[in-house]
């Protein structure tokens, strides 16, 4: 068994890091989270592995989880896609493990890709973790300020960086989510009041000039049985700039990394 990592991987789970960064900037001109609509396109999402039947939270790095520190009972209830008139963040959390092949996920990934190729955060907002859910999730004094001042600001920077890499002529091939890396983060862990699933390092696969290429989605977490991006380019970043997670020629390979 690997020794515990004294430095949690996820900056969105560290209150000290939040205090250092929440005041650094504010996002201007971003619309409220847009409701996901059914999208047409060429996206083919692929989930690798069956996903956990009893998910675990671990501190292992660069390999699948091998120890169990928190378990959640499997659910037999499938949450239907949220209607277009309801903010999913306003509804209660569930313990449903998300699918990477359902139409709602496909629509959100299409929205994210639209933001990347246009270089605009606004069309990519449906793919981002809902603000109301984040406010309910976090045990801290000002989760709304942390959401807009840090998480959403980083998302904007990362979309700009991904656009500079991809340009406007690329076509999305698919999103590869290794569901075997999905794990449950329990309530009370890392200043969260509500538990959730997390999956690291999914791959956005695209074609440019006849060549398949890819980059990662650093972290997605669940709300009501759906995956949402919480960190696109990086969980931890060295400064005030956008990041692209592990760009590669070819589809690339997801790698397990820990969360707290």
Secondary structure, 3 states (H helix, E strand, C coil): CCCCCCCCCCHHHCHHHHHHHCCCCCCCCCCCCCCCCCCCCCCEEEEECCCCCCCCCCCCCCCCCCCCCCCCCCCCCCCCCCCCCCCHHHCCCCCCCCCCCCHHHHHHHHHHHHHHHHCCCHHHHHHECCHHHHHHHECCCCHHHHHHHHHHHHHHHHHHHHHHHHCCCCEEEEEEEEHHHCEEECCCHHHECCCEEEEEEEEEEEEECCEEEEEEEEEEEEECCEEEEEECCCCCCCCCCCCCEEEEECCCCCCCCCCC
